Every structure is written in structure tokens, then in C-alpha cells.
């Protein structure tokens, strides 16, 4: 399943996904127009910037349960 396939009203905070840039798993924390702020561990305070050309590209990222 891809992020675009999630229910329309579902928030993205805490959604676990695979970032195609490095193949690692992350949890969605927030976003801006050029990428996503993500955590490797849901309970961690450390966040990582994951870049994309357009935020719409992130809709194609794979959701991991």
C-alpha cells in the first residue's frame, strides 16, 4: 500500500513508511513543500529531513505496517 491509498481523513502523523532515498523505515512526523520530517523510532525526539522534488512525490512512498 502507498501513502496515497490511506483513507482520506487519516492523519499522516505516526504512519510508518519506507523512504525510497535510502530504503530505511521511518515514522511521519511533519512535512513541508520539499519533504517530510520523520523519525526512525516513534518515541524518539530526533527527526530527519527526507527530501523530495515535490511533496506529492511522497504519496508514492510505501506504507509499512
N, C-alpha and C positions, 0 to 999 in steps of 0.2 A: 504494500500500500504506500502511496505517496502522500505528502502533506496535503496536496490539493484534494485528495479523496476523503479527508476527515470531514465529519459533519459540519455544515456551515456555521453553526452557532458555537462550536467548540473553540475555546481559547487555546493558544499555542504554548502558553507557559507550562513548562514541565514535560512537553512532548519529547520523547526520545527519538533521535533520528541519526542517520549515517550521513556525515558530511563528505561529499564526493571529492573534495580537495585533498583529503588525507586518509579517507576510508575509516576514520575513527567514529565512535559513538559519542553523542553529546545530548544534552537536555536544553531545549529552547528556553532562554531567559527573557530576551527582548529583541528588538530589531530596529534598524534604521534603513534608509533607502538603498544603501550599498552593502548590506549584510545583516548578519544575525549575531547577537551576543549569546554565548552558550556556555554551559557548564559541563565538565566531564563527569562530575558527581552531583546529583541533585541537591545534596545538602551542603555543598561547598560554596564559599563566598567568592572563589576565584572564577572569573569569567574570561572567555576568549572571544576575540573578534573573528568571525568567519565571513569572508568576503565573497561577493558575487557581483556580476556586472549590473544586475537589476534584481531587486528584491523578489520579483515574480519568478526568478530562476529557482529560488528556494522552494517554491511549490512542487518542484520535481524531486526533491530530496526524499529518500526512503524513510518511512516511519518504522521504528523497530520496537516491538513490544517487550 
